[in-house]
Amino acid sequence: MNAEFEVVSRPDLPQEVVVQFTIIPGGLYGIPLTDSQYLDVIQIGSSINADFRDLERRIASFATPMLNTEANMGLSISPKETRLARFGTFTYDLNTREGLGTTGFGSPDPEIFALVLTYFDRAAEIRGIQNIEGEIADFNINVERAGLVWLKVKKKSKDHFSYSVLETPSGAFLLIQPQEPGYTEI
């Protein structure tokens, strides 16, 4: 997909990619602090065959109380003892091992901008507002049970996003926003 989230086809894009999930403990965003917890080679347009019971077991062991990091600024969690973690998603060219660009989960629902796969060890609430470089995100997350939880991100306006729990996940897919040709990450 391009920056406008339209499906793109370019001859320079690989048809086989490496998909990797790592774990970001103690928050909804941040730096992955684990090795691969899921690694597979897939064809573009095919299904990911992840065992979600196994993924839940793996992420649970890395969950921690919310960390005091820049990524969590402006957020509060209740109860404070809640342990949480998030899956970080990455894709690489199978042949060159170069990163393909921004990777995450998408939804067939046009009202949903993105999905985030998280883990909570109990029912919990996350509240808060973040303003990062002019982009505003508001969090109104009510987790009703322990386990894997899909969060939905809605785009309220160009620079305003809202996060909440997706009650009935259906049709989630991996979304890759490839780098533009000639782009070099610094």
C-alpha positions in Angstrom: 0.0 0.0 0.0 1.1 3.6 -0.6 0.9 6.5 1.8 -2.7 7.0 0.9 -3.3 3.3 1.7 -4.1 2.3 -1.9 -2.9 -1.1 -3.1 0.2 -0.7 -5.2 2.0 -3.1 -7.5 5.6 -2.3 -8.5 8.0 -4.6 -10.3 10.7 -3.9 -7.7 8.5 -5.3 -4.9 9.2 -8.9 -3.9 6.5 -11.6 -4.2 7.9 -13.6 -1.2 8.5 -11.9 2.1 9.7 -12.8 5.6 7.1 -11.9 8.2 8.4 -11.4 11.8 6.5 -10.7 15.0 8.5 -9.5 18.0 7.2 -8.3 21.4 7.1 -4.8 22.8 6.6 -5.3 26.6 4.9 -2.8 28.9 3.1 -0.7 26.3 1.2 -0.2 23.1 4.2 1.3 21.3 7.9 1.2 21.8 11.0 -0.8 21.0 10.7 -4.5 20.5 12.8 -6.2 23.1 12.6 -9.9 22.0 13.8 -12.1 19.3 11.3 -13.3 16.7 8.3 -14.9 18.3 6.8 -15.7 14.9 8.8 -16.0 11.7 7.5 -17.2 8.3 8.0 -16.8 4.6 4.8 -16.0 2.7 3.7 -15.1 -0.7 2.2 -11.6 -1.1 -1.6 -12.0 -1.0 -1.5 -15.3 0.9 -2.6 -16.1 4.4 -0.4 -16.1 7.5 -0.7 -19.4 9.3 0.0 -18.2 12.9 -1.1 -20.3 15.8 -2.7 -17.6 18.0 -2.8 -19.9 21.1 1.0 -20.3 20.8 1.4 -16.5 20.2 -0.6 -15.8 23.3 1.6 -18.1 25.4 4.7 -16.4 24.0 3.6 -12.9 24.6 2.3 -13.6 28.1 5.7 -14.5 29.3 7.1 -11.0 28.2 4.2 -8.9 29.5 5.1 -6.3 32.1 3.4 -3.5 33.9 3.2 -0.3 31.8 6.7 1.0 31.4 7.6 4.7 32.1 8.7 5.5 28.6 8.2 8.2 26.1 5.9 6.0 24.1 3.6 5.7 27.1 3.6 9.4 28.1 0.1 10.8 28.7 -1.4 7.3 29.2 -2.6 5.8 32.5 -3.6 2.2 33.1 -5.9 0.8 35.7 -5.3 -1.4 37.6 -1.6 -0.4 37.7 -0.5 -4.0 38.2 -1.8 -4.9 34.7 0.8 -6.6 32.6 0.6 -5.9 28.9 2.6 -6.3 25.7 2.2 -5.7 22.0 3.3 -7.6 18.9 5.6 -5.6 16.7 5.3 -6.5 13.0 8.0 -6.5 10.4 8.5 -7.7 6.9 11.7 -8.3 4.9 12.6 -9.1 1.3 13.3 -12.9 1.3 16.3 -12.5 -1.0 18.0 -9.3 0.2 16.8 -9.4 3.9 16.1 -5.6 3.6 13.1 -4.2 5.5 10.2 -3.5 3.2 8.8 -0.5 5.1 6.0 0.1 7.7 4.2 -3.1 8.5 1.0 -3.6 10.6 -2.4 -5.1 10.6 -5.3 -3.7 8.6 -9.1 -4.3 8.6 -11.6 -4.7 5.8 -13.8 -2.2 7.7 -13.2 1.2 6.0 -13.9 2.9 9.3 -10.8 1.3 10.8 -7.4 2.8 10.0 -5.3 0.1 11.6 -5.3 -2.8 14.1 -2.9 -3.5 16.9 -2.5 -7.0 18.4 -1.9 -6.7 22.2 -2.0 -8.9 25.3 -3.4 -8.0 28.7 -3.1 -10.3 31.8 -6.5 -9.1 33.2 -9.4 -6.7 32.6 -8.0 -3.2 32.4 -8.5 0.3 31.1 -6.1 2.6 29.4 -6.9 6.3 29.1 -5.1 9.3 27.8 -4.2 11.7 25.1 -0.9 12.0 23.3 0.3 14.8 21.1 3.4 13.7 19.2 4.8 16.2 16.6 1.3 17.5 15.9 -0.5 14.1 15.7 -3.1 13.6 18.4 -4.1 10.2 19.6 -6.8 9.6 22.2 -7.0 6.3 24.1 -10.3 4.9 25.5 -9.4 1.3 25.9 -11.6 -1.0 28.0 -10.3 -4.6 28.1 -12.9 -7.0 29.5 -10.8 -10.1 29.8 -7.2 -11.4 29.9 -5.6 -12.6 26.7 -5.0 -11.4 23.2 -6.9 -8.2 22.4 -7.2 -6.4 19.1 -7.2 -2.7 19.3 -8.7 -0.6 16.5 -7.3 2.7 15.4 -9.8 5.1 13.8 -8.6 8.2 11.9 -10.9 11.0 13.1 -9.1 13.6 11.0 -5.8 14.1 9.2 -3.8 14.3 12.4 -6.2 12.8 15.0 -6.5 9.1 15.8 -8.5 7.2 18.4 -7.7 3.8 20.0 -10.3 1.4 21.4 -10.9 -2.3 21.7 -12.2 -4.1 18.6 -15.0 -6.3 20.1 -15.4 -8.7 17.1 -12.3 -9.1 15.0 -12.9 -10.3 11.5 -10.8 -10.4 8.4 -7.6 -8.8 9.8 -4.7 -8.7 7.3 -1.1 -7.8 7.2 -0.5 -4.4 5.8 2.9 -3.4 4.2 3.6 0.2 3.2 6.8 -0.2 1.1 9.5 2.4 1.1 9.6 4.5 -2.1 12.3 3.4 -4.6 15.6 5.1 -3.7 14.6 5.8 -0.1 17.3 5.2 2.4 16.5 5.0 6.1 19.0 6.9 8.3 
